[in-house]
Amino acid sequence: VKNEFQKIREIFKHRVQIYDCEGANPAAVLKDLHTHPWVHFACHGSLNAKAPFDSGFVLHNSERLSLRQIMQANLPHAELAFLAACHSAAAESRTPDEALSLAAAMQFCGFQSIVGTLWTMADSDGPTLAEDFYKYMVRNGPEQATARDSAMGVHRAAKAMRERNVPLERWTTFIHLGV
């Protein structure tokens, strides 16, 4: 995760707020979600099919940021959520028309575009994919970056992994939802 954060810092310079270790707590993250349209979670996700709104992200010291907290935060500027968490786009359901995933829930919370994973991701892939993805996103300058480019961004980042001969099961886990 530290390497992933470093790559993001290098790309965005002073335009990024990173919470790690003690700083990664629900209150701090929720506060900044109000003013930052993009969020990048590099942590474990937790899906609870019996209590879906208790699903969410495991932050430092096992503190949880729940979907309920994100929904109640009312995020009018939410654009892009990058979920570098295993199984973040994998659906869990007992009925086929009621599938739940962290990625779909983030879309329900107002995020227009979501990058997620269908199964376990290798820890070493997070920094590489994030670097390729965000370099594409800011290719015309950070001021011109738009969440609408995120589908192409994840496509290009996964393609770069494929071209580096990363095994199929590692680059195909990354998907895009939304606009």
C-alpha positions, 0 to 999 in steps of 0.5 A: 500500500505504501508503494501505491500511495507513493505512486499516487503522490508522485502523479498528483503532487500536492493535489492529493490527500492520503490517509495512512496508518493512524490518519486513516479513520472514518471521520477523516475520510468522510470529511475529505470526501465532501471536497474531493470528487475522487477517492482511492481505497487501498485496503480490505473490503468487507461485504455483508449480504445480511446487513448490506449497509454495514459493508464497507472498507477496513481502515487502520486498526480495523476501523470500518468505514461503512456504506451507511456512513458514506451514504449518509455523508451525502456527497454531491461531488462524488465522481470516481472511486478506485477500489484497490480492495480484493473482491470489491466488484464481486457480487454476492446474492441469494437471488439473481436480481439483488446482487450486492458488491462494494463497487455497485454500492459506491455507485448507489452512494453517488460515485459516477465511475468505479474501478474495482476487482472481481477477485483477489488482486496481487499486492504488487499489482496495486501500485503498477495499475494505479500508476498506469491508470492515473497517468492516463487520467492526468495525461492532459494535466490534472486540471483537465482530468475527468472521471469520464476517462476512467473506463479507458484508463483501467482498460489501458492500465490492464492492457499494460499489465498484459503487455508486461506478461502479467498472468491473465488472472491478475490483469482481468480482475480489474473492471470499471462500472459507470460512466 
